[in-house]
Amino acid sequence: MTPKERATRSAAAMWANDEASKWFGMEIVEVDEGRAVLALTVAAHHCNGHGMCHGGVTHALADSAFAFACNSRNEATVGQHTVMTYLAPCRQGDRLTATASETAISGRSGVYDVQVINQDNAVVAEFRGMSRAIGRPNFEE
């Protein structure tokens, strides 16, 4: 199995039970080893009292991209620590795309950067996630 095939199968196994990402309205655009791209169109129910996309929604999108990237080797992996920097507001109708890339991996720990852009390719947020493998596969090989 190629690394891309493994990442695709791992993503499918995770997506089957990922009710949270589905509930938010996210979609998987692309997965590969150490990389994932997810997207979301901001709907009215994603907006806060200021009429902007709630920061938790943007964070959830970045976190889900992080999850699919760090699980791409078919080793169940969870978030250990994350940090998010918001750079620009998002509004209803905006199309957000989160691209997660592996920065470093050592033993059971990994570091991933996620950039969130809007439909105009403007960076709206930056996220860094640290992962921890928990010692089981996402699917049987």
MIDOSE-1310 file (N, C-alpha, C; in nm, 2 decimals, decimal comma, always signed):
residues 141
mtpk	+0,08/-0,12/+0,00/+0,00/+0,00/+0,00/+0,09/+0,12/+0,00; +0,06/+0,22/-0,09/+0,14/+0,34/-0,09/+0,10/+0,43/+0,03; +0,19/+0,53/+0,06/+0,15/+0,62/+0,17/+0,02/+0,70/+0,15; +0,00/+0,74/+0,02/-0,13/+0,81/-0,01/-0,25/+0,71/+0,01
erat	-0,24/+0,59/-0,03/-0,35/+0,49/-0,02/-0,37/+0,47/+0,13; -0,27/+0,46/+0,21/-0,28/+0,44/+0,36/-0,35/+0,56/+0,42; -0,31/+0,68/+0,38/-0,37/+0,80/+0,43/-0,52/+0,81/+0,39; -0,55/+0,77/+0,27/-0,69/+0,77/+0,22/-0,78/+0,68/+0,30
rsaa	-0,73/+0,55/+0,32/-0,80/+0,45/+0,40/-0,81/+0,49/+0,55; -0,71/+0,55/+0,60/-0,72/+0,60/+0,74/-0,82/+0,71/+0,75; -0,82/+0,80/+0,66/-0,92/+0,91/+0,66/-1,06/+0,86/+0,65; -1,08/+0,76/+0,56/-1,22/+0,70/+0,55/-1,26/+0,63/+0,67
amwa	-1,17/+0,56/+0,74/-1,21/+0,50/+0,87/-1,24/+0,60/+0,97; -1,17/+0,71/+0,98/-1,19/+0,81/+1,08/-1,32/+0,89/+1,05; -1,34/+0,92/+0,92/-1,46/+1,00/+0,88/-1,59/+0,92/+0,90; -1,58/+0,79/+0,89/-1,70/+0,71/+0,92/-1,76/+0,74/+1,06
ndea	-1,68/+0,77/+1,15/-1,72/+0,80/+1,29/-1,71/+0,94/+1,34; -1,67/+1,03/+1,25/-1,64/+1,17/+1,29/-1,77/+1,25/+1,27; -1,86/+1,24/+1,37/-1,99/+1,31/+1,36/-1,97/+1,46/+1,38; -1,86/+1,50/+1,46/-1,84/+1,64/+1,48/-1,81/+1,71/+1,35
skwf	-1,71/+1,66/+1,28/-1,67/+1,73/+1,15/-1,78/+1,74/+1,06; -1,86/+1,63/+1,05/-1,98/+1,63/+0,96/-2,08/+1,73/+1,01; -2,10/+1,74/+1,14/-2,20/+1,83/+1,19/-2,17/+1,97/+1,16; -2,04/+2,01/+1,17/-1,99/+2,14/+1,13/-2,01/+2,17/+0,99
gmei	-2,02/+2,07/+0,90/-2,03/+2,09/+0,76/-1,90/+2,08/+0,68; -1,80/+2,02/+0,74/-1,67/+2,01/+0,68/-1,67/+1,90/+0,57; -1,57/+1,92/+0,49/-1,55/+1,81/+0,39/-1,40/+1,79/+0,37; -1,36/+1,67/+0,34/-1,22/+1,64/+0,32/-1,20/+1,67/+0,17
vevd	-1,10/+1,75/+0,15/-1,06/+1,79/+0,01/-0,95/+1,70/-0,04; -0,85/+1,67/+0,05/-0,73/+1,59/+0,01/-0,66/+1,54/+0,14; -0,61/+1,42/+0,12/-0,52/+1,36/+0,23/-0,40/+1,30/+0,17; -0,29/+1,30/+0,24/-0,17/+1,23/+0,20/-0,09/+1,21/+0,33
egra	+0,02/+1,14/+0,32/+0,10/+1,12/+0,44/+0,15/+1,25/+0,50; +0,11/+1,27/+0,62/+0,15/+1,40/+0,69/+0,08/+1,52/+0,65; -0,03/+1,51/+0,57/-0,10/+1,63/+0,51/-0,24/+1,60/+0,50; -0,32/+1,71/+0,52/-0,47/+1,70/+0,50/-0,52/+1,84/+0,47
vlal	-0,62/+1,84/+0,38/-0,69/+1,97/+0,35/-0,84/+1,94/+0,37; -0,90/+2,03/+0,45/-1,04/+2,02/+0,48/-1,10/+2,16/+0,45; -1,23/+2,17/+0,41/-1,30/+2,29/+0,38/-1,43/+2,30/+0,45; -1,48/+2,42/+0,46/-1,61/+2,45/+0,52/-1,66/+2,58/+0,47
tvaa	-1,79/+2,59/+0,43/-1,85/+2,72/+0,40/-1,92/+2,77/+0,52; -1,89/+2,89/+0,56/-1,95/+2,95/+0,68/-2,10/+2,98/+0,66; -2,18/+2,91/+0,74/-2,32/+2,93/+0,74/-2,37/+3,02/+0,85; -2,49/+3,06/+0,86/-2,55/+3,15/+0,96/-2,52/+3,09/+1,10
hhcn	-2,54/+2,96/+1,11/-2,52/+2,90/+1,25/-2,38/+2,89/+1,29; -2,28/+2,93/+1,21/-2,14/+2,93/+1,24/-2,10/+3,07/+1,30; -2,20/+3,17/+1,29/-2,16/+3,31/+1,32/-2,20/+3,34/+1,47; -2,11/+3,43/+1,52/-2,13/+3,48/+1,66/-2,22/+3,60/+1,66
ghgm	-2,22/+3,67/+1,78/-2,30/+3,79/+1,80/-2,25/+3,91/+1,72; -2,13/+3,90/+1,67/-2,08/+4,01/+1,59/-2,10/+3,99/+1,44; -2,17/+3,88/+1,41/-2,19/+3,85/+1,27/-2,07/+3,79/+1,20; -1,97/+3,75/+1,28/-1,85/+3,69/+1,22/-1,85/+3,54/+1,26
chgg	-1,77/+3,46/+1,18/-1,76/+3,32/+1,21/-1,70/+3,31/+1,35; -1,76/+3,23/+1,43/-1,72/+3,20/+1,57/-1,58/+3,14/+1,56; -1,49/+3,19/+1,65/-1,35/+3,14/+1,65/-1,34/+2,99/+1,67; -1,44/+2,94/+1,75/-1,44/+2,79/+1,77/-1,46/+2,71/+1,65
vtha	-1,54/+2,77/+1,55/-1,56/+2,70/+1,43/-1,44/+2,70/+1,34; -1,37/+2,81/+1,34/-1,24/+2,81/+1,26/-1,14/+2,72/+1,33; -1,13/+2,72/+1,46/-1,04/+2,63/+1,53/-1,08/+2,48/+1,51; -1,21/+2,45/+1,51/-1,25/+2,31/+1,48/-1,21/+2,27/+1,34
lads	-1,22/+2,36/+1,24/-1,18/+2,32/+1,11/-1,03/+2,29/+1,10; -0,95/+2,38/+1,16/-0,81/+2,36/+1,17/-0,77/+2,23/+1,25; -0,84/+2,21/+1,36/-0,82/+2,09/+1,44/-0,85/+1,96/+1,36; -0,96/+1,96/+1,29/-0,99/+1,84/+1,21/-0,89/+1,82/+1,10
afaf	-0,84/+1,92/+1,03/-0,74/+1,90/+0,93/-0,61/+1,84/+1,00; -0,58/+1,90/+1,11/-0,47/+1,84/+1,19/-0,49/+1,69/+1,22; -0,61/+1,66/+1,26/-0,64/+1,52/+1,30/-0,62/+1,42/+1,18; -0,67/+1,46/+1,06/-0,65/+1,38/+0,95/-0,51/+1,37/+0,90
acns	-0,43/+1,48/+0,92/-0,29/+1,47/+0,88/-0,21/+1,38/+0,98; -0,23/+1,40/+1,11/-0,15/+1,32/+1,20/-0,19/+1,17/+1,21; -0,31/+1,14/+1,16/-0,35/+1,00/+1,16/-0,33/+0,93/+1,02; -0,26/+1,00/+0,93/-0,24/+0,95/+0,80/-0,15/+0,83/+0,78
rnea	-0,08/+0,79/+0,88/+0,00/+0,67/+0,88/-0,07/+0,55/+0,94; -0,20/+0,56/+0,96/-0,28/+0,45/+1,02/-0,23/+0,41/+1,16; -0,19/+0,51/+1,23/-0,16/+0,50/+1,37/-0,25/+0,60/+1,45; -0,35/+0,55/+1,53/-0,44/+0,64/+1,60/-0,36/+0,74/+1,68
tvgq	-0,39/+0,87/+1,65/-0,32/+0,98/+1,71/-0,42/+1,09/+1,75; -0,39/+1,14/+1,87/-0,48/+1,25/+1,92/-0,40/+1,38/+1,94; -0,47/+1,48/+1,96/-0,41/+1,61/+1,99/-0,37/+1,62/+2,13; -0,25/+1,67/+2,15/-0,19/+1,68/+2,28/-0,19/+1,83/+2,33
htvm	-0,17/+1,92/+2,23/-0,17/+2,06/+2,26/-0,19/+2,14/+2,13; -0,27/+2,24/+2,13/-0,29/+2,33/+2,01/-0,29/+2,47/+2,05; -0,26/+2,55/+1,95/-0,26/+2,70/+1,97/-0,31/+2,76/+1,83; -0,39/+2,86/+1,84/-0,45/+2,92/+1,72/-0,43/+3,07/+1,73
tyla	-0,39/+3,13/+1,62/-0,38/+3,27/+1,60/-0,48/+3,32/+1,49; -0,57/+3,41/+1,53/-0,67/+3,46/+1,43/-0,62/+3,58/+1,37; -0,62/+3,59/+1,24/-0,56/+3,70/+1,17/-0,66/+3,79/+1,10; -0,77/+3,74/+1,06/-0,87/+3,82/+0,99/-1,01/+3,76/+1,02
pcrq	-1,12/+3,84/+1,02/-1,25/+3,78/+1,05/-1,30/+3,71/+0,92; -1,39/+3,62/+0,95/-1,46/+3,54/+0,84/-1,61/+3,57/+0,86; -1,68/+3,57/+0,75/-1,82/+3,60/+0,75/-1,91/+3,49/+0,68; -2,04/+3,50/+0,71/-2,13/+3,40/+0,64/-2,10/+3,40/+0,49
gdrl	-2,09/+3,29/+0,43/-2,07/+3,27/+0,29/-1,92/+3,25/+0,25; -1,83/+3,28/+0,35/-1,69/+3,26/+0,32/-1,66/+3,11/+0,31; -1,57/+3,08/+0,22/-1,53/+2,94/+0,20/-1,39/+2,93/+0,27; -1,38/+2,85/+0,38/-1,26/+2,84/+0,45/-1,19/+2,70/+0,41
tata	-1,06/+2,71/+0,39/-0,99/+2,59/+0,36/-0,87/+2,58/+0,46; -0,86/+2,47/+0,53/-0,75/+2,44/+0,62/-0,65/+2,34/+0,57; -0,53/+2,38/+0,56/-0,43/+2,29/+0,51/-0,33/+2,25/+0,62; -0,33/+2,13/+0,66/-0,24/+2,08/+0,76/-0,12/+2,01/+0,71
seta	+0,00/+2,05/+0,76/+0,13/+1,99/+0,71/+0,21/+1,94/+0,83; +0,26/+1,83/+0,82/+0,35/+1,77/+0,93/+0,48/+1,85/+0,92; +0,52/+1,90/+1,04/+0,65/+1,98/+1,05/+0,76/+1,89/+1,11; +0,72/+1,80/+1,21/+0,82/+1,71/+1,27/+0,75/+1,60/+1,33
isgr	+0,82/+1,48/+1,33/+0,76/+1,36/+1,40/+0,88/+1,29/+1,46; +0,86/+1,25/+1,59/+0,96/+1,18/+1,66/+0,89/+1,08/+1,76; +0,91/+0,95/+1,74/+0,85/+0,85/+1,82/+0,70/+0,87/+1,82; +0,64/+0,89/+1,93/+0,49/+0,90/+1,94/+0,44/+1,04/+1,93
sgvy	+0,53/+1,14/+1,91/+0,49/+1,28/+1,91/+0,51/+1,34/+1,77; +0,43/+1,44/+1,74/+0,44/+1,51/+1,61/+0,40/+1,65/+1,63; +0,44/+1,73/+1,53/+0,41/+1,88/+1,53/+0,36/+1,90/+1,39; +0,24/+1,97/+1,39/+0,17/+2,00/+1,26/+0,13/+2,15/+1,26
dvqv	+0,15/+2,21/+1,14/+0,11/+2,35/+1,12/-0,01/+2,35/+1,03; -0,11/+2,43/+1,06/-0,23/+2,44/+0,97/-0,25/+2,58/+0,94; -0,27/+2,61/+0,81/-0,30/+2,75/+0,76/-0,45/+2,74/+0,72; -0,53/+2,84/+0,76/-0,67/+2,85/+0,72/-0,68/+2,98/+0,63
inqd	-0,73/+2,96/+0,51/-0,74/+3,07/+0,41/-0,89/+3,08/+0,37; -0,93/+3,19/+0,32/-1,06/+3,21/+0,27/-1,06/+3,20/+0,12; -1,18/+3,22/+0,06/-1,19/+3,20/-0,09/-1,11/+3,30/-0,17; -1,05/+3,40/-0,11/-0,97/+3,50/-0,18/-0,82/+3,46/-0,15
navv	-0,79/+3,35/-0,09/-0,66/+3,30/-0,06/-0,59/+3,39/+0,05; -0,67/+3,47/+0,12/-0,62/+3,54/+0,23/-0,61/+3,45/+0,36; -0,50/+3,46/+0,43/-0,48/+3,38/+0,55/-0,56/+3,44/+0,66; -0,65/+3,36/+0,72/-0,74/+3,41/+0,82/-0,70/+3,36/+0,96
aefr	-0,62/+3,25/+0,96/-0,58/+3,19/+1,09/-0,46/+3,10/+1,07; -0,38/+3,09/+1,17/-0,27/+2,99/+1,18/-0,28/+2,91/+1,30; -0,26/+2,78/+1,29/-0,28/+2,68/+1,40/-0,15/+2,60/+1,41; -0,12/+2,56/+1,53/-0,01/+2,46/+1,55/-0,06/+2,36/+1,64
gmsr	-0,05/+2,23/+1,61/-0,09/+2,12/+1,69/+0,02/+2,02/+1,72; +0,02/+1,98/+1,84/+0,12/+1,87/+1,88/+0,04/+1,75/+1,90; +0,08/+1,64/+1,85/+0,01/+1,51/+1,85/+0,08/+1,41/+1,93; +0,00/+1,30/+1,97/+0,05/+1,19/+2,04/-0,02/+1,06/+1,99
aigr	+0,06/+0,97/+1,94/+0,01/+0,84/+1,90/-0,03/+0,76/+2,02; -0,14/+0,68/+2,01/-0,20/+0,61/+2,12/-0,19/+0,46/+2,11; -0,12/+0,41/+2,00/-0,08/+0,27/+2,00/-0,18/+0,17/+1,94; -0,26/+0,22/+1,85/-0,35/+0,12/+1,78/-0,37/+0,18/+1,63
pnfe	-0,41/+0,09/+1,54/-0,44/+0,14/+1,40/-0,58/+0,20/+1,39; -0,60/+0,27/+1,29/-0,73/+0,32/+1,25/-0,81/+0,22/+1,17; -0,74/+0,13/+1,10/-0,80/+0,02/+1,03/-0,70/-0,09/+1,02; -0,75/-0,21/+1,00/-0,67/-0,33/+0,99/-0,61/-0,34/+0,85
e	-0,48/-0,35/+0,85/-0,41/-0,37/+0,72/-0,38/-0,52/+0,69
